Amino acid sequence: MSKEGEALEKAYSNRLLLSARACPFCGGETLGMFPGPPSPIMPGDTLRVVCSQCLCHGPIGESAQRAVAKWNGDFNPTHRKNDIA
């Protein structure tokens, strides 16, 4: 398997995603855990939950557990693939 394939398999097989709710926009249930952007208030790496159907992504968390907890809470997603500015 290629490195890209291994990365995708890892992103979509995180067991914590089993407790994540469906996407609040499209209802998609295929979610992945991906690296988030650097944060000036969170040292180290960040993670975020991403919907594979509409590409909505949740808030960043300092751990996978926090990323899922934030996804399951109320939040304003920051990006969607088809949004028109």
Backbone hydrogen bonds in HBPLUS format (Angstrom, degrees):
<---DONOR---> <-ACCEPTOR-->    atom                        ^
c    i                          cat <-CA-CA->   ^        H-A-AA   ^      H-
h    n   atom  resd res      DA  || num        DHA   H-A  angle D-A-AA Bond
n    s   type  num  typ     dist DA aas  dist angle  dist       angle   num
A0006-GLU N   A0002-SER O   2.91 MM   4  6.20 154.9  1.97 150.3 157.3     1
A0007-ALA N   A0003-LYS O   2.93 MM   4  6.14 154.3  2.00 144.8 151.7     2
A0008-LEU N   A0004-GLU O   2.97 MM   4  6.26 158.6  2.02 150.4 155.7     3
A0009-GLU N   A0005-GLY O   2.93 MM   4  6.10 161.0  1.96 147.4 153.1     4
A0010-LYS N   A0006-GLU O   2.96 MM   4  6.14 158.3  2.00 146.9 152.6     5
A0011-ALA N   A0007-ALA O   2.91 MM   4  6.12 156.0  1.97 145.6 152.6     6
A0012-TYR N   A0008-LEU O   3.02 MM   4  6.22 153.5  2.09 152.9 158.1     7
A0013-SER N   A0010-LYS O   3.37 MM   3  5.25 153.7  2.44  97.7 105.2     8
A0033-MET N   A0011-ALA O   2.84 MM  22  4.81 153.6  1.91 123.8 131.8     9
A0017-LEU N   A0014-ASN O   3.00 MM   3  5.75 156.2  2.06 120.7 127.3    10
A0018-LEU N   A0015-ARG O   3.08 MM   3  5.71 161.8  2.11 115.8 121.3    11
A0019-SER N   A0016-LEU O   3.13 MM   3  5.83 156.6  2.19 115.3 121.1    12
A0020-ALA N   A0017-LEU O   3.05 MM   3  4.95 159.3  2.09 101.8 108.3    13
A0023-CYS N   A0028-GLY O   2.87 MM   5  5.09 168.2  1.88 146.7 150.3    14
A0027-GLY N   A0023-CYS O   3.00 MM   4  4.63 139.0  2.18 122.7 131.6    15
A0052-SER N   A0030-THR O   3.00 MM  22  5.82 168.3  2.01 171.2 170.7    16
A0032-GLY N   A0050-VAL O   2.84 MM  18  5.21 158.7  1.89 149.8 157.1    17
A0050-VAL N   A0032-GLY O   2.87 MM  18  5.21 155.8  1.93 145.4 151.1    18
A0034-PHE N   A0048-ARG O   2.91 MM  14  5.51 167.6  1.93 167.7 165.7    19
A0048-ARG N   A0034-PHE O   2.81 MM  14  5.51 145.1  1.93 157.8 168.9    20
A0036-GLY N   A0046-THR O   2.83 MM  10  4.88 168.6  1.84 112.6 114.3    21
A0047-LEU N   A0061-GLY O   2.93 MM  14  5.37 156.7  1.99 150.5 158.2    22
A0061-GLY N   A0047-LEU O   2.81 MM  14  5.37 150.4  1.90 152.2 161.6    23
A0058-GLY N   A0049-VAL O   2.89 MM   9  5.45 161.9  1.92 159.1 165.1    24
A0051-CYS N   A0056-CYS O   2.90 MM   5  5.40 165.5  1.92 162.0 166.9    25
A0055-LEU N   A0051-CYS O   2.98 MM   4  4.90 130.3  2.24 127.2 138.0    26
A0067-ALA N   A0063-SER O   2.96 MM   4  6.21 157.4  2.01 150.3 157.1    27
A0068-VAL N   A0064-ALA O   3.03 MM   4  6.25 160.7  2.06 151.6 155.5    28
A0069-ALA N   A0065-GLN O   2.98 MM   4  6.17 159.2  2.02 145.7 152.2    29
A0070-LYS N   A0066-ARG O   2.85 MM   4  6.01 158.8  1.90 149.8 155.1    30
A0071-TRP N   A0067-ALA O   2.95 MM   4  6.12 153.0  2.02 141.6 149.5    31
A0072-ASN N   A0068-VAL O   2.91 MM   4  6.10 156.3  1.96 151.5 157.3    32
A0073-GLY N   A0069-ALA O   3.15 MM   4  6.32 126.0  2.45 135.1 148.3    33
A0073-GLY N   A0070-LYS O   3.17 MM   3  5.06 137.9  2.36  94.3 106.1    34
A0083-ASP N   A0080-ARG O   3.24 MM   3  5.50 169.5  2.25 114.8 117.7    35
